[in-house]
Amino acid sequence: MLNKNIETFLGCDNEYGEADIVVFGAPFDSTTSFRPGTRFASRTMRGESYGLETYSPYQDKDLEDYFIFDGGDLELCFGDTEKALTAIESYTTRVLRDNKRPVMIGGEHLVTLGAVRAVARKYPDLHVVHFDAHADLRDDYLGITLSHATVLHRVWDIIGDGRIYQFGIRSGERSEFQWGKEHVTTQKFNFEGLAEVIEKLQGQPVYFTLDLDVLDPSVFPGTGTPEPGGVSFIELLEAIQQVSRLNLVGCDINELSPVYDQSGASTAVACKVLRELLLAMA
């Protein structure tokens, strides 16, 4: 008997019922402020992931030893941002209800808001660890409150002061940094102080959101808003392994825009980062 051809991310081909981690794509980039294209990230990453091995020499772990399910891409509305966020929230809610951990592949960074809405409902004492080049703390962008430039401000609307920890930030309006001093914890440029935050948040439910443009464009040029002065690939992997010590109840990885790196190197970086994140969680 012939079976359907179903493409999954490398090693994430277990059944939903037996999986602890559920990967899914949120191909949405309607509010991208500079160069669009992140809607193609999850689809491209699945195909390109087979250029990697399931085994990680960094962690001495293999994806084949764990139960991870790839649910494919959500079908999101590009004409209605709120409707797209509601679809992400609904899917994440189902995953959480089944006592599994969601790992979302964006898409632009606004998709994080849909997932956080669901996770914060289940975990009212939620904290967020955020790796990014950009603060994403604007209250609005060109008069619009739902944007990838406002996503962390919208997350703050839900969880409040003292629960957002940002690292690698090197871009934003002056007003964002001024507002952030009163409401969030921001480490500019690098991951200094991450170890202290990890110790502080032990036992707390944590959502981890990773904007890949935290990486330097020399490592990761395939993104919509490249920002020079970022961290190295190895620095990011080491930071992810530290974050994995937390009680991670949900994660996302976003802002790969494959079209801006025709070499495929940026997609390979994104795939490898996702492999290491999944293995660190497992």
N, C-alpha and C positions, 0 to 999 in steps of 0.2 A: 504494500500500500504506500502511495506517495503522501508525504506530509507537506503542510504549508511551509513556505519559506519565510521564517520569522527571524529578522536580524536583531540581535541583542548586543549590549555592550559586553566586551570580552569577559567570559567567565560568569556572567550574570544570567544564566539560563535555567535557574532552578524554578520549581513550581511556586506559585504565590503562597499556598498554604504552609509550605515548609520553610519559607524565607523569614529571616529576621530583619533584613534590610530590603527596602523597595526603591529601586531607581526608576525615575520617570523624567520625561522631557517636557519643558514648558517653552515651546518655540514662539516667543513673543518679543517684538522689538518696536512696537508702535510709538513709544515715547522717547526713543533714542534721540539724543540732542545733537549728535555730530554725524557719525557714519553708521547707517543701519547694516544689518546682516546677521545679527546674533540669533535670529530665528532658525538659521541653518546649522547651529552648533551641534545640537544633540544628534541630529541625523548624520552629520559628517563624522562625529566622534565615534558613533557605533561602527561605521564602516572602517574607519582608520584604526580602531582599537586593535584590530587583528594583526597589526604590525608589531604589537607588543607581546610579551609573554605573560601568562597569568602569574608567574612567580616573581616576587620582588626580592632582589638581593639586598635592598636597603633594610627590609624588615624581616627577612627570612620567613616570609609567609606566601601562600599561594591561594589565589581566588578560588581554585577548584576545591579547596578544603572547607569552604564556607557556603552558606545558603543565602544567595542574593538573587532577587527577582527583578527583571527589567520589564516594566509595564508599558514601554513604548512612549510615544509622544501624545500629550493631550491635544485635542482639537480646540484651539482657542480662537475667540472672535477678535479680529484685528480692527474692527470698527467701533468697539465698545470696551474700553479699558477695564471698567468695573466688572463687566460680565466675564472678561478673561480672568481677572483676579478671583472672582467667585468660583469659577471652574477649578482653579488651582486649590483654593481653600477647600472645596468639596472633596476633591481627590485626596488631599492630605488628611482631611478629617477621617475618611474611610480607612486609610492606612494606619492612622493612630488608633482608631477604634479596634482594629484587629491586632493591636499591641505589636506593631512593627515600626521601624524607624524609616522615615522618608528621606531620600537623597535626590534632590531635584537638579536637573541640568537645564540652565537657562540658555538662551534668552538673555534679555537685558535684566538689569538688577532689580527693576520694579517687581519682578515675579516673586521675589523674596517676601513681599508684603502679603501675598495670598497665603503662602505657607505659614508665615508667622501668625496670621490671624487664627489659623486652625490650631497650631501648636500652643499658643498662649491661652486658648480656651481650655485645653486639657491641663496645661501647667501654668496656673496664674502667677507663680513666682519665677517665671522664665527670665533668663539672662541671655544676651546675645553677644557673641564674639564675632568681630567683623574685620576681615582683611581686605584692603582696597587701596588704590591710589587716591581716590576721591572721597571727600567727607560725606557727600550725599545727604547733607543736613539742611538744605534749603527748605523753607516752608512752601515755596512755590517756584516753578520755573516757567517764565513767560506767562504768569497768571494761572498756571495749571498746578494743582496740588498733587496729582498722581503722575509721577515722573521718575525715571531712574536717577534723577538728580535730587529727589526729595525722599527717597525710599526709607532712609534711616530716620528721618524726622517723622515719617508716618509710623514706623515701628515704635519710635519713642511715644507717640500718641497712645499706643496700646500698653506698653510696659512701664513707661515713666522714667524718672530720674535714677541715675546710678546703676543702671542695668545693661548699658551698652558699652562695650570695650572695643575701640578701634585701633588697628595697627597698620603701619605702612602708609598712612595718609600723607600726601604731598601736594594736594591740589584742592582748591575750594575758594569761595568768596571769603573776604575778611569777616563778613557778618556770620558766616557759618562757624568759623573757628571761635568767634566771640560768643555766639550762642552755645556752642558745644562745651565751652569751659564751665558753664553753669549746669549742664544737663547730662553729659556723657564723659567717658574717659577716653582721651585720644593720645596715642603715641605716634608722633610724626616720623615718617621716613623709614622706620625699621620695626623690629620686634622686641626692642628693649622693654623690660618690665613684664613680658608675657609670662614668665615663670611665676612671678608674684601673683598675677591674676589667676593663673591656673590653681595655685594653692588656695586663694581666696574663694574660688567658686567650687571647690570640691564638695560633692554631694548635691549641688544645685542643678536643676534642669537647664541645659544650655542649647541654644540654637546657634550653629556655626554657619556664617555666610561668607563665601570666598569669591571675591571679584578678582578674576585672573589678571587684571591690569595692575594689581599690586606688584607683579613681576616687571622687571625692567624691559622696555621694548626691544632691547638687543636680544633678549631671551624669548619674548612673546610679543611680536609686532602685530599679530592678527587680532586686533581688538578695535572697537569703534572709537575709543578716546585714549590713544597711547600717551603715556606720561613718563618722560625720562626721569631717572633717578630711583628706580625701583630695586627690589630685592632680587637675589639670585635664585635659581631653581633649587639649589641645595638648601639655602636659607629657608625657603618656603616649605620644603619637605620636613626639615627639622621642626619648624613651627607647627606643622600639621600633626606631627607625632606627639608634640607637647599637648596640643588641644585634645587629642584623642584620649588623654587621661581624664577628661571631664565626662560628666554624664550627658553625652550628646543625644538629644531626643529628636534632632532633625538637622539636616545640612543642605546647603546648595552650593553649586559651582556655576559661575555665570560669566558673561561678557566675552566669550570667544566669538569672533566674527571671521570665519574661515576664509572668506573671499579676499581679505587684505593680506594674506600670506600664501601665495600660490605655491610656495615650496612645500607646504604641509607641515612645516616645523612647529608652528603654533598649535595646530591640532594635535600633533604628537605630544607636545608639552601638556596640553589640557587632558589628554587621555591618560598620560602617566600620572599626573596629579590626582585624577579621579581614582585610578587604580590604588595609589598609595593612601588616599583618604578612605576608601572602602576597606582596605586591609587594616588600616589603623583603627577604624571603628569595629571591625570584626574581631 
